[in-house]
Amino acid sequence: MDIPVLQAIILDLDGVIVDSEPLYRRVEEEQFARYGIWFTDAEWASFKGIGEKKLYDYSVREHGFKEDFQEYLTQKKQRLIDSFARELRLFPDALDFIGRFQGRYRLALTSSSEREVVDFILKKFYLLDVFRIIVTGSDITHSKPHPEPYLKTVKGLGLKPEECIAVEDSVNGIRSVRAAGIKCIAITTSFGRDALQEANEVVDNMGGITEILLHSLWDGGGEEAELRANAKFTP
């Protein structure tokens, strides 16, 4: 049996490359507050990594949100882009990470954010040409924690899940990665270490991801294939 070789690193965007999560929350708080809706901290934590439709459906089901989905999405995207244009910053070690690994592995991006927002961020920081494949929330039917986003990324790379490693910051993102049969490194930008234990490894930032760490996780991926085979999801 051929032993898989690490070929690609798949990155999440929000909370991994850019420090966008606080800006997302502020925009969303302002948008929902107009309708008298306030979420708890536990609810906000559960939203990290999920797509726009899941957040919208939850707000309708649990809080009686009345705004039309397309109107909600259009307004939110514009508010996000306005906020990102003024305030969004890269994490300090993001460019160093890309520089260290871009020539060694294929880099890909898997984000729950909408394509328009992702493209704006990547253009802002001149990163649009860094990634071989970019999968966004606009490209999928089932958002994280479903495995579809990562499976679509792997397929676009022309690789097998066991030939990739992914970097995530959220519980939903980790579950999506692991259910796709991919090994996962989590970083503690959005959650504490205790919440990220479903990942294969947890580090404080992207600077903690080294060549030694990548290869220490490499054992052929049998556990991941079994996990993917046993995973159950409903649309």
N, C-alpha and C positions, 0 to 999 in steps of 0.2 A: 504494500500500500504506500502511495506517495505521501510524504510528510508535507503538510502545507507550509509555505514560506510567506512571511509577512510581506505584503505588497502595497498596502494602502493604510493611511490614517484618515479617518472620517471625523470631522469636527462639527460640533454644534456651533451656533453663532452667538446667540444671546446668552450672556453669562459665562461664555468660554473665550470668545475673541473680543467681544465688546461688552462694556459695562452698562448694559441697556435695561436690565431688569427693574431698577428703581424708576427709570423713566417710563417704562411700560405701566408700572403700577400707578404712577401719578396720573398719566393720561386716562387710564381706565377708571380710577377713582373719580376723577372729574366728570367723566362721561356718564357713569352710572349714578353719581350724586344728583345729577340733573333730574333724575327720575325717583329720587328718594331711596336709592338702594346703596347700602353700605355692607361690604363683606367683612367677615372676621379674618384675623391673621391666618387661621387654619385654612380658610377657604382660599386666601391668596396663595398660600403655599401649595395647595393642591392644583392651582391653575398653571403653575410654572411648567413649561414644556408642552402644554396642550395647544391645539389649534384654535383659531377664532370661532369656528362653528361650535365646538364643544363648550367654550366659555359662554357663547351666546345662548345655546340651548339650556345650559345650567341656569343662567340668569332668568330665562323665561320660566323654566320649570319651578325653580326654588324661590324666586323673588318677584315673579309677575312682570318682568321687563316687557315693555310694549312696543319698543321701536322695531321697525322693519329691519331684517338682517342686512340687506344690501346698503341701506341708509346708515345703519350702525357701522358697518365695515368701512364705507367710504369716508365717513367723518373720522373714524379712528385712525385710518391710514394717514390722512392729512395731518391730524394732530401729532401723530408719531413722527412723521417726516419733519414737521416744523420743529419739534422738540429735539430730534436727533441732529438737525442742521446746526442748532445752537449749542447743544450740550454734550452730545455723545462722545465718548472717549474709548480708545482701545485699552485693553488691559496692558500693563507695562511690558509683560513678557510675551505678548502675542506675536509681534513681528520677529522677535528672536527665535521663537518656536518654529515659525514658518521658514525662516532662514536656515535653521539647523536641519530641517527634515524635508524641505521641498525637493532637493536634488536626490534624496535617497529613496523616497516613497511617493506614490501618487497621493495627493491630497484631495479630499472631497469634502463637501459641506452638506449637512442635513439639518434643516431648520423648520420649526413649526410656523415661523412668521410668513406672511404673504410675500409673494414674489416681488411686488413693487417695493416693499419695505426692505427686503433683503438686498435687492439690486441697488437701492439708494445707499445703504450702509457700505456695501462693497465698493461702490464707485467713490464714495466719500474718502475712503482710506486706500484707494488704488489697489484693491485686492480682487477685482473681478476676474483677472486672468490667472490667479493663483490655483484655482480649483479645477480639477478635471471634470467633475460632475457637481452640480448644485441642485439639490432637491429641496423644495419649499412647501409650505402649507398649501399653496395653490396647485401643487402637482399631485396631490394624493387624495384618496377617499377617506382613509382612516388615519387619524393623527396619533401621535404618541399618547399613551404607552403601547399602542398597537405596533407590530413590527414593520408594517408597510413602508414607512419612510426610509428605514435603513435597508430593507430588502430591495427597494427601488434604487437606492444609491449603489448598492453592491452590483446589481444587475447592470446599471449604467457604466460601471467600471469594468464590466466583463470579468468579474472575479467571483470567488466563493466567499461566503461569510467568514469562514475560518482563515482566510487570507488577509483579514482586515482587523484593525483595532479602532475603537471609537472613543472620543473624549466628550464627556457630558457633565453637566452641573446640576441636573434635576433628577428627582426620583422617577418621574414619568419618562424622562429621556433614557435613564439607565434601563428601565424595564423594556423599553422599545428596543434598545441595543441587544440586551440579553436574549429577548424573545426571538430576535432575528438570527441568533446563533453567533453573535460577534462578541469578542471580549471587550470589556469596557474599563476605562480609567476615568474616575470621577474627580472633579476639582471642587474645592470648598468655597466657591465664590457666592453660592446662593443658599446652601444648606451646610449644617455641621456634619462632621464625620459620621456621627451615629446614624444619621438619616440616609447615608450613602453606601451602606454596607452591602447592598446587592451588587455593587460594582466589583470587578476583580481586584482593583487597586484604587486607593484614594490618596490624592496628593493635594497640597495646599494651593498650588497654582501651576501654570503650564511650564514654568521653569523646573518643576519637579519631575517632568516627563523626560527621561533620558534614554539613550540607546540601550543602556544596561537594563533599565526597567522594562522597556518594550520586549526585550528578548528573554527576560526572566519570566514573563507571562506566557511564553511560547512553548506549548507542549503538544501541539497537534490539533487541539480544538474538539476532542471527542465529547467532553462535557457540554460544550456549547451546542453541538449538533443534537445531543439528546434533549437538551432544554428546548430547543426550537421545535423538535418533533413532538414534544409533549405539551407545548403551549396551546392554550385555548383562548380564542378571542371571538367576540361577537361584534358585528358592524355597529 
